[in-house]
Amino acid sequence: MNMLTNLPHYIALMRFERPIGWLLLLWPTLWALWIAADGNPDGHLVWVFTLGVIVMRSAGCVINDLADRDIDPQVERTKNRPLADDALNVKQGLGLLFVLLLLAVCLLLLLPMRVWPWSLPALALTVIYPFMKRFIDAPQLVLGLAFSFSIPMVYVAVGKSFDWVLVCLMLCNILWVLAFDTIYAMSDKEDDLKIGVKSTAIWFGDYDRHVVGLLQLSVLAFWLVLSSILELSTTFYFALFLAALLFVYQQWLIRERDRQACFLAFINNGWLGGVIWFGLILAF
């Protein structure tokens, strides 16, 4: 009965009601699946990786909230999270984390054995990321690696050799994560300065919008290179044009660094990743 009573809190702890987090992790995974499989990925791999993304993103949220349980009450946007307002305790959070990691292992067993060793550094990045904001000026770099690690795992699962396309795709995604998570951090900048945690929004200072713009241009440039290497059809360039318009819209939203507007710009990246994936589907 206690489990049923706390179910809404467990859902909130996983941020399950906010799909933007797993969408931003899912899109590069799907990009890699379509690219590595030349536009015809195995349906089994698509479903296993999709479910794996949702489970691991949920686990990452639990780890993050366990690490930040003393920080979140001091931040306006996070003060009502289940561990921050004592709706759940640490023991309950660890119990949920155990269940999620057990589910992740079950999904991993459905993948080829050659993928299994790659899950260890992926898990390590998931665990260490929440602590990076205490030590380095750009914790978003670690997040970029964590959000890009599914790309080599997809290549290994498909049985495709690592190549320059993989390198470009990973660099492209890391830059995209830097861009959208800097925008996300801009909405928390005042709180982060008060409590003394680090972010690229603070590190870039008054040049935050300019750096985000350069990162967004770099993402588009990498996709132009990838489309040329992969010899994608002209359909993809229309998707890339729509992505560019979404980047322009995000720049307009963050022009005054308003907290809510910055958060809306961050959310908008969920559409951007989907536009690129749909463009890949049509372009192969």
C-alpha positions in Angstrom: 0.0 0.0 0.0 2.9 2.3 0.8 4.3 1.6 -2.6 1.0 2.6 -4.3 0.8 5.7 -2.2 4.3 6.8 -3.2 3.9 5.9 -6.8 3.4 9.5 -8.0 6.6 10.4 -6.1 8.5 7.6 -7.7 7.3 8.7 -11.1 8.4 12.3 -10.3 11.8 11.1 -9.1 12.3 9.4 -12.5 10.9 12.5 -14.2 8.8 10.0 -16.2 6.1 12.7 -16.7 8.7 14.8 -18.5 9.8 13.0 -21.7 12.2 15.7 -22.8 15.1 14.1 -21.0 14.8 10.7 -22.6 14.0 12.2 -26.0 17.2 14.1 -26.0 19.0 10.9 -25.2 16.9 8.9 -27.7 17.4 11.0 -30.8 21.2 10.5 -31.1 20.6 6.8 -30.5 18.1 6.6 -33.3 20.4 8.7 -35.5 23.2 6.2 -35.0 20.9 3.2 -35.6 19.7 4.5 -38.9 23.2 5.6 -40.0 25.0 2.4 -38.8 22.4 0.2 -40.5 22.3 2.3 -43.7 18.7 3.3 -43.2 17.4 -0.1 -42.4 17.9 -0.9 -38.7 16.8 -4.2 -37.1 13.5 -3.7 -35.3 14.7 -5.6 -32.3 17.6 -3.3 -31.8 15.4 -0.2 -32.1 13.1 -1.4 -29.4 15.8 -2.6 -27.0 17.8 0.6 -27.3 14.6 2.8 -27.0 13.6 1.0 -23.8 17.2 1.1 -22.6 17.3 4.9 -23.1 14.1 5.4 -21.1 15.3 3.1 -18.2 18.8 4.6 -18.0 17.6 8.2 -18.2 15.2 7.4 -15.3 18.2 5.9 -13.4 20.2 8.9 -14.2 17.5 11.2 -12.7 17.5 9.1 -9.5 21.3 9.3 -9.2 21.2 13.0 -9.9 18.6 13.7 -7.2 20.4 11.5 -4.7 23.6 13.4 -5.3 21.8 16.8 -5.2 19.4 16.1 -2.3 21.0 18.9 -0.3 21.3 21.3 -3.2 17.9 20.9 -4.8 15.9 22.6 -1.9 17.9 25.8 -2.6 17.0 25.9 -6.3 13.6 27.3 -7.3 13.0 24.8 -10.1 14.0 21.8 -8.1 12.9 22.5 -4.6 9.8 20.3 -4.9 11.5 17.2 -6.2 10.7 14.1 -4.1 14.0 13.8 -2.3 14.3 17.6 -1.9 11.0 18.0 -0.1 11.2 14.6 1.8 8.4 13.0 0.0 10.8 10.1 -0.4 13.9 9.2 1.6 17.3 8.0 0.5 16.6 4.4 1.1 13.5 4.5 -1.2 15.5 6.3 -3.8 18.2 3.6 -3.7 15.6 1.0 -3.9 14.1 2.5 -7.1 17.6 2.8 -8.5 18.3 -0.9 -7.9 15.1 -1.8 -9.8 15.9 0.4 -12.7 19.5 -0.9 -13.0 18.1 -4.5 -12.9 15.8 -3.6 -15.8 18.8 -2.1 -17.6 20.7 -5.4 -17.2 17.8 -7.4 -18.5 17.7 -5.2 -21.6 21.4 -5.4 -22.0 21.2 -9.2 -22.1 18.9 -8.9 -25.1 21.8 -7.3 -27.0 24.8 -9.1 -28.6 27.4 -10.1 -26.0 30.0 -7.8 -27.6 28.0 -4.8 -26.4 28.0 -5.8 -22.7 31.5 -4.4 -21.9 30.5 -1.0 -23.3 27.8 -0.7 -20.7 30.3 -0.2 -17.9 31.8 3.2 -19.0 28.2 4.3 -19.9 27.1 3.5 -16.4 30.3 5.2 -15.0 29.5 8.4 -16.9 25.9 8.3 -15.6 27.1 8.0 -12.0 29.8 10.7 -12.1 28.0 13.4 -14.0 25.9 14.8 -11.2 29.0 15.4 -9.1 30.9 17.3 -11.9 29.1 20.6 -11.2 31.1 20.8 -8.0 34.5 20.4 -9.6 34.7 21.6 -13.2 33.5 24.7 -14.9 31.9 22.8 -17.8 30.1 19.8 -16.4 28.1 19.8 -19.6 31.1 18.2 -21.3 30.7 15.1 -19.2 26.9 15.2 -19.9 27.8 15.4 -23.6 29.9 12.2 -23.4 27.2 10.5 -21.4 24.5 11.4 -23.9 26.7 10.3 -26.8 27.8 7.0 -25.5 24.9 5.1 -27.1 26.4 5.9 -30.5 29.4 3.6 -30.2 27.2 1.0 -28.4 24.8 1.1 -31.4 27.8 0.6 -33.8 29.0 -2.4 -31.8 25.5 -3.9 -31.7 25.0 -3.5 -35.4 28.4 -4.9 -36.1 29.7 -1.9 -38.0 33.3 -0.9 -37.7 34.1 2.5 -36.1 34.7 5.1 -38.8 34.9 8.9 -39.3 31.1 9.0 -39.5 30.9 7.8 -35.9 33.5 10.4 -34.8 31.7 13.2 -36.6 28.3 12.0 -35.1 29.7 11.9 -31.6 31.4 15.3 -31.9 28.2 16.8 -33.4 26.1 15.4 -30.5 28.5 16.5 -27.8 28.3 20.1 -29.2 24.5 19.9 -29.4 24.3 18.8 -25.7 26.7 21.6 -24.8 24.3 24.0 -26.6 21.0 22.9 -25.1 22.3 22.2 -21.6 23.9 25.6 -21.5 20.5 27.0 -22.3 19.0 24.8 -19.5 21.7 26.1 -17.1 20.9 29.7 -18.0 17.5 29.2 -16.4 19.2 28.2 -13.1 22.1 30.6 -13.3 21.0 32.9 -10.4 20.4 29.9 -8.1 23.7 28.2 -9.1 25.7 31.3 -8.4 24.1 31.5 -4.9 24.9 28.0 -3.9 28.3 27.8 -5.7 27.9 25.1 -8.3 29.4 25.4 -11.7 28.0 25.4 -15.3 28.8 26.6 -18.7 26.1 29.3 -18.4 28.3 30.7 -15.6 31.6 30.0 -17.3 30.6 31.7 -20.5 29.5 34.8 -18.6 28.0 37.5 -20.8 29.0 35.6 -23.9 26.6 32.7 -23.2 24.2 33.4 -26.0 27.1 33.9 -28.5 28.8 30.7 -27.5 25.5 28.8 -27.8 25.0 30.3 -31.2 28.5 29.1 -32.3 27.8 25.7 -30.9 24.5 25.5 -32.9 26.2 26.6 -36.1 28.8 23.9 -35.5 26.1 21.3 -35.1 24.6 22.3 -38.5 28.1 22.2 -40.1 28.7 18.7 -38.8 25.4 17.5 -40.2 26.3 19.1 -43.6 29.6 17.1 -43.5 27.8 13.9 -42.5 25.1 14.3 -45.2 27.9 14.7 -47.7 29.9 11.6 -46.5 26.7 9.5 -46.3 25.4 10.8 -49.7 22.0 11.5 -48.2 19.2 12.7 -50.5 18.2 16.3 -50.8 15.3 15.6 -48.5 17.7 15.7 -45.6 18.7 19.3 -46.4 15.1 20.4 -45.9 15.1 18.7 -42.4 18.4 20.5 -41.7 16.8 23.8 -42.8 14.0 23.3 -40.3 16.5 22.5 -37.6 18.3 25.8 -38.4 15.0 27.6 -38.0 14.5 26.0 -34.6 17.9 27.1 -33.6 17.0 30.7 -34.6 13.8 30.4 -32.6 15.8 29.3 -29.6 18.1 32.2 -29.9 15.1 34.5 -30.0 13.7 32.9 -26.8 17.0 33.3 -24.8 17.7 36.9 -26.1 16.8 38.4 -22.6 17.9 35.4 -20.6 14.5 35.1 -19.0 14.3 32.0 -16.8 11.1 30.6 -18.3 12.0 31.5 -21.9 15.4 29.7 -21.5 13.6 26.6 -20.3 11.2 26.7 -23.3 14.2 27.0 -25.6 15.7 23.9 -24.0 12.5 22.0 -24.4 12.4 23.0 -28.1 15.4 20.8 -28.7 13.2 17.8 -28.4 11.5 18.8 -31.6 14.9 19.5 -33.3 16.3 16.1 -32.6 13.1 14.5 -34.0 13.2 16.6 -37.2 16.8 15.4 -37.9 15.8 11.8 -37.3 12.8 12.1 -39.6 15.0 13.6 -42.2 17.4 10.6 -41.9 14.4 8.2 -42.4 13.4 9.9 -45.6 17.0 10.5 -46.9 18.3 6.9 -47.0 
